[in-house]
Amino acid sequence: MKDLIKKCINGDRLAQKELYLQHCDLLMKIAWRYTKDIDHAQDVVQDAFVRIFHALDSFDESKAPLVTWMKTICIREAIGFLRKHKKFNWTDELSENLLSTDEELMAGEWDTEEILLRIESLSDEHKTILMLYYFDELSHKEIAALLNIKEVSSRSRLLRAREILKIRWKVAFIF
């Protein structure tokens, strides 16, 4: 992998194509999860790869594996896309009543596909934080930095998303 990265840094188009082909599907899934539109997801992935190739010389494998670094760039591009296209508007409010408990909900009778459909019913703000936390495994500190909100707001919105799913869909689940 180190050899492939060096070749990409040196502008080797075949190496860049190989890196692209190795990771394109994964990044496309991530981009689509946020944009829910194939054309927009393709735009996000294209922009992510442009950033990846420009920043590849600053990649430090001692800090994170390459795939993790690439996923982070793709997630940031997707969030940037949503902001740019006014898909959501982050305001930093605090809901104290939602911070009372962080009990884990138990998987009920729902299969994965049904749960994902329920998650899609959430507002973009709640859905995005839920996906960043559970699917992309970012901490609340990382989410707050990425979305330019307070860490407590990330926690609050995650709890609110879980609460909405529990009340609206009688879904007692979540990871």
C-alpha positions in Angstrom: 0.0 0.0 0.0 2.9 2.4 0.8 4.2 1.9 -2.7 0.8 2.7 -4.2 0.6 5.8 -2.1 4.0 7.0 -3.2 3.1 6.4 -6.8 -0.1 8.4 -6.4 1.8 11.2 -4.7 4.2 11.2 -7.7 1.3 11.7 -10.1 1.2 8.1 -11.5 -2.2 8.0 -13.1 -2.4 4.2 -13.1 -1.7 4.1 -9.4 -4.3 6.8 -8.8 -6.8 4.8 -10.8 -6.0 1.7 -8.7 -6.5 3.6 -5.5 -9.8 5.0 -6.8 -11.1 1.6 -7.8 -10.1 0.1 -4.5 -12.1 2.6 -2.5 -14.7 4.1 -4.8 -17.5 1.7 -3.8 -17.1 2.3 -0.1 -16.9 6.1 -0.5 -19.9 6.0 -2.8 -22.0 4.2 -0.1 -21.0 6.8 2.4 -21.8 9.7 0.1 -25.1 8.2 -0.9 -26.1 7.6 2.8 -25.9 11.4 3.3 -27.1 12.8 0.0 -29.7 10.1 -0.9 -29.1 11.0 -4.6 -26.8 9.1 -6.9 -25.7 12.2 -8.9 -25.0 14.1 -5.7 -23.2 11.2 -4.2 -21.0 10.9 -7.3 -20.2 14.6 -7.0 -19.3 14.2 -3.3 -17.0 11.2 -4.1 -15.3 13.1 -7.0 -14.7 16.0 -4.7 -13.4 13.7 -2.0 -10.9 12.0 -4.3 -9.7 15.4 -5.5 -9.0 16.3 -1.9 -7.5 12.9 -1.2 -5.1 13.1 -4.1 -4.1 16.7 -3.2 -3.5 15.8 0.5 -2.1 12.3 0.1 1.4 13.6 0.8 0.3 14.7 4.2 -1.4 11.3 5.1 0.2 9.8 8.2 -0.5 6.1 8.7 0.6 6.3 12.3 -2.5 8.4 13.0 -5.1 6.4 11.1 -5.4 3.7 8.5 -5.7 5.0 4.9 -9.3 3.9 4.6 -10.3 5.7 7.8 -8.6 8.9 6.5 -10.4 8.6 3.2 -13.8 7.9 4.8 -13.3 11.0 7.0 -12.6 13.1 3.9 -15.7 11.7 2.2 -17.9 12.4 5.2 -16.6 16.0 5.4 -17.3 16.5 1.7 -20.9 15.1 2.1 -21.5 17.4 5.1 -20.1 20.3 3.1 -22.4 19.4 0.2 -25.5 19.3 2.5 -24.5 22.7 3.9 -23.9 24.2 0.5 -27.2 23.1 -0.8 -29.1 24.1 2.3 -30.2 20.5 3.1 -30.0 21.4 6.7 -29.3 24.4 8.8 -27.4 23.8 12.0 -28.4 25.9 14.9 -26.8 25.3 18.2 -29.6 24.8 20.7 -29.5 22.8 23.9 -32.2 20.5 25.1 -31.5 19.8 28.7 -34.4 17.4 29.1 -32.9 15.1 26.5 -29.6 14.7 28.4 -31.2 12.9 31.3 -30.3 9.4 30.3 -28.2 7.5 27.8 -29.6 4.1 28.2 -29.1 1.8 25.3 -32.2 0.7 23.6 -32.7 -3.0 22.6 -33.2 -4.4 19.1 -36.8 -5.3 18.8 -38.7 -7.1 16.1 -37.3 -4.9 13.3 -34.9 -6.1 10.6 -32.1 -3.9 9.5 -33.9 -2.6 6.4 -36.9 -1.5 8.4 -34.7 0.2 10.9 -32.9 2.1 8.1 -36.3 3.2 6.7 -37.2 4.6 10.1 -33.9 6.4 10.4 -34.6 8.0 7.0 -37.8 9.6 8.5 -35.7 11.7 10.8 -34.9 15.3 10.1 -31.5 15.8 8.4 -29.9 17.2 11.5 -30.9 14.2 13.7 -30.3 11.6 11.0 -26.8 13.0 10.2 -25.7 12.9 13.8 -27.1 9.4 14.3 -25.3 8.2 11.2 -22.0 9.9 12.2 -22.2 8.4 15.7 -23.4 4.9 15.0 -22.4 4.1 11.4 -19.2 6.2 11.0 -18.3 5.7 14.7 -17.3 9.3 15.3 -17.2 10.6 18.9 -19.4 13.5 20.0 -16.3 15.6 20.1 -15.5 14.7 16.5 -19.1 15.3 15.4 -19.2 18.7 17.1 -15.9 19.7 15.4 -17.2 18.5 12.0 -20.5 20.2 12.2 -19.3 23.3 14.1 -21.7 22.7 17.0 -21.2 22.2 20.7 -20.4 18.6 21.9 -23.5 18.7 24.2 -25.6 19.6 21.2 -24.4 16.5 19.4 -25.3 14.3 22.4 -28.7 16.1 22.7 -29.6 15.5 19.0 -28.5 11.9 19.1 -30.7 11.3 22.2 -33.6 13.2 20.5 -33.2 11.1 17.3 -33.5 7.9 19.4 -36.4 9.4 21.3 -38.2 10.2 18.1 -37.7 6.7 16.7 -38.9 5.2 20.0 -42.1 7.4 20.1 -43.0 7.6 16.5 -42.2 4.1 15.4 -42.3 2.2 18.7 -38.8 1.2 17.8 -36.9 0.1 20.9 -33.5 -0.5 19.3 -30.4 1.4 18.4 -27.1 -0.3 18.5 
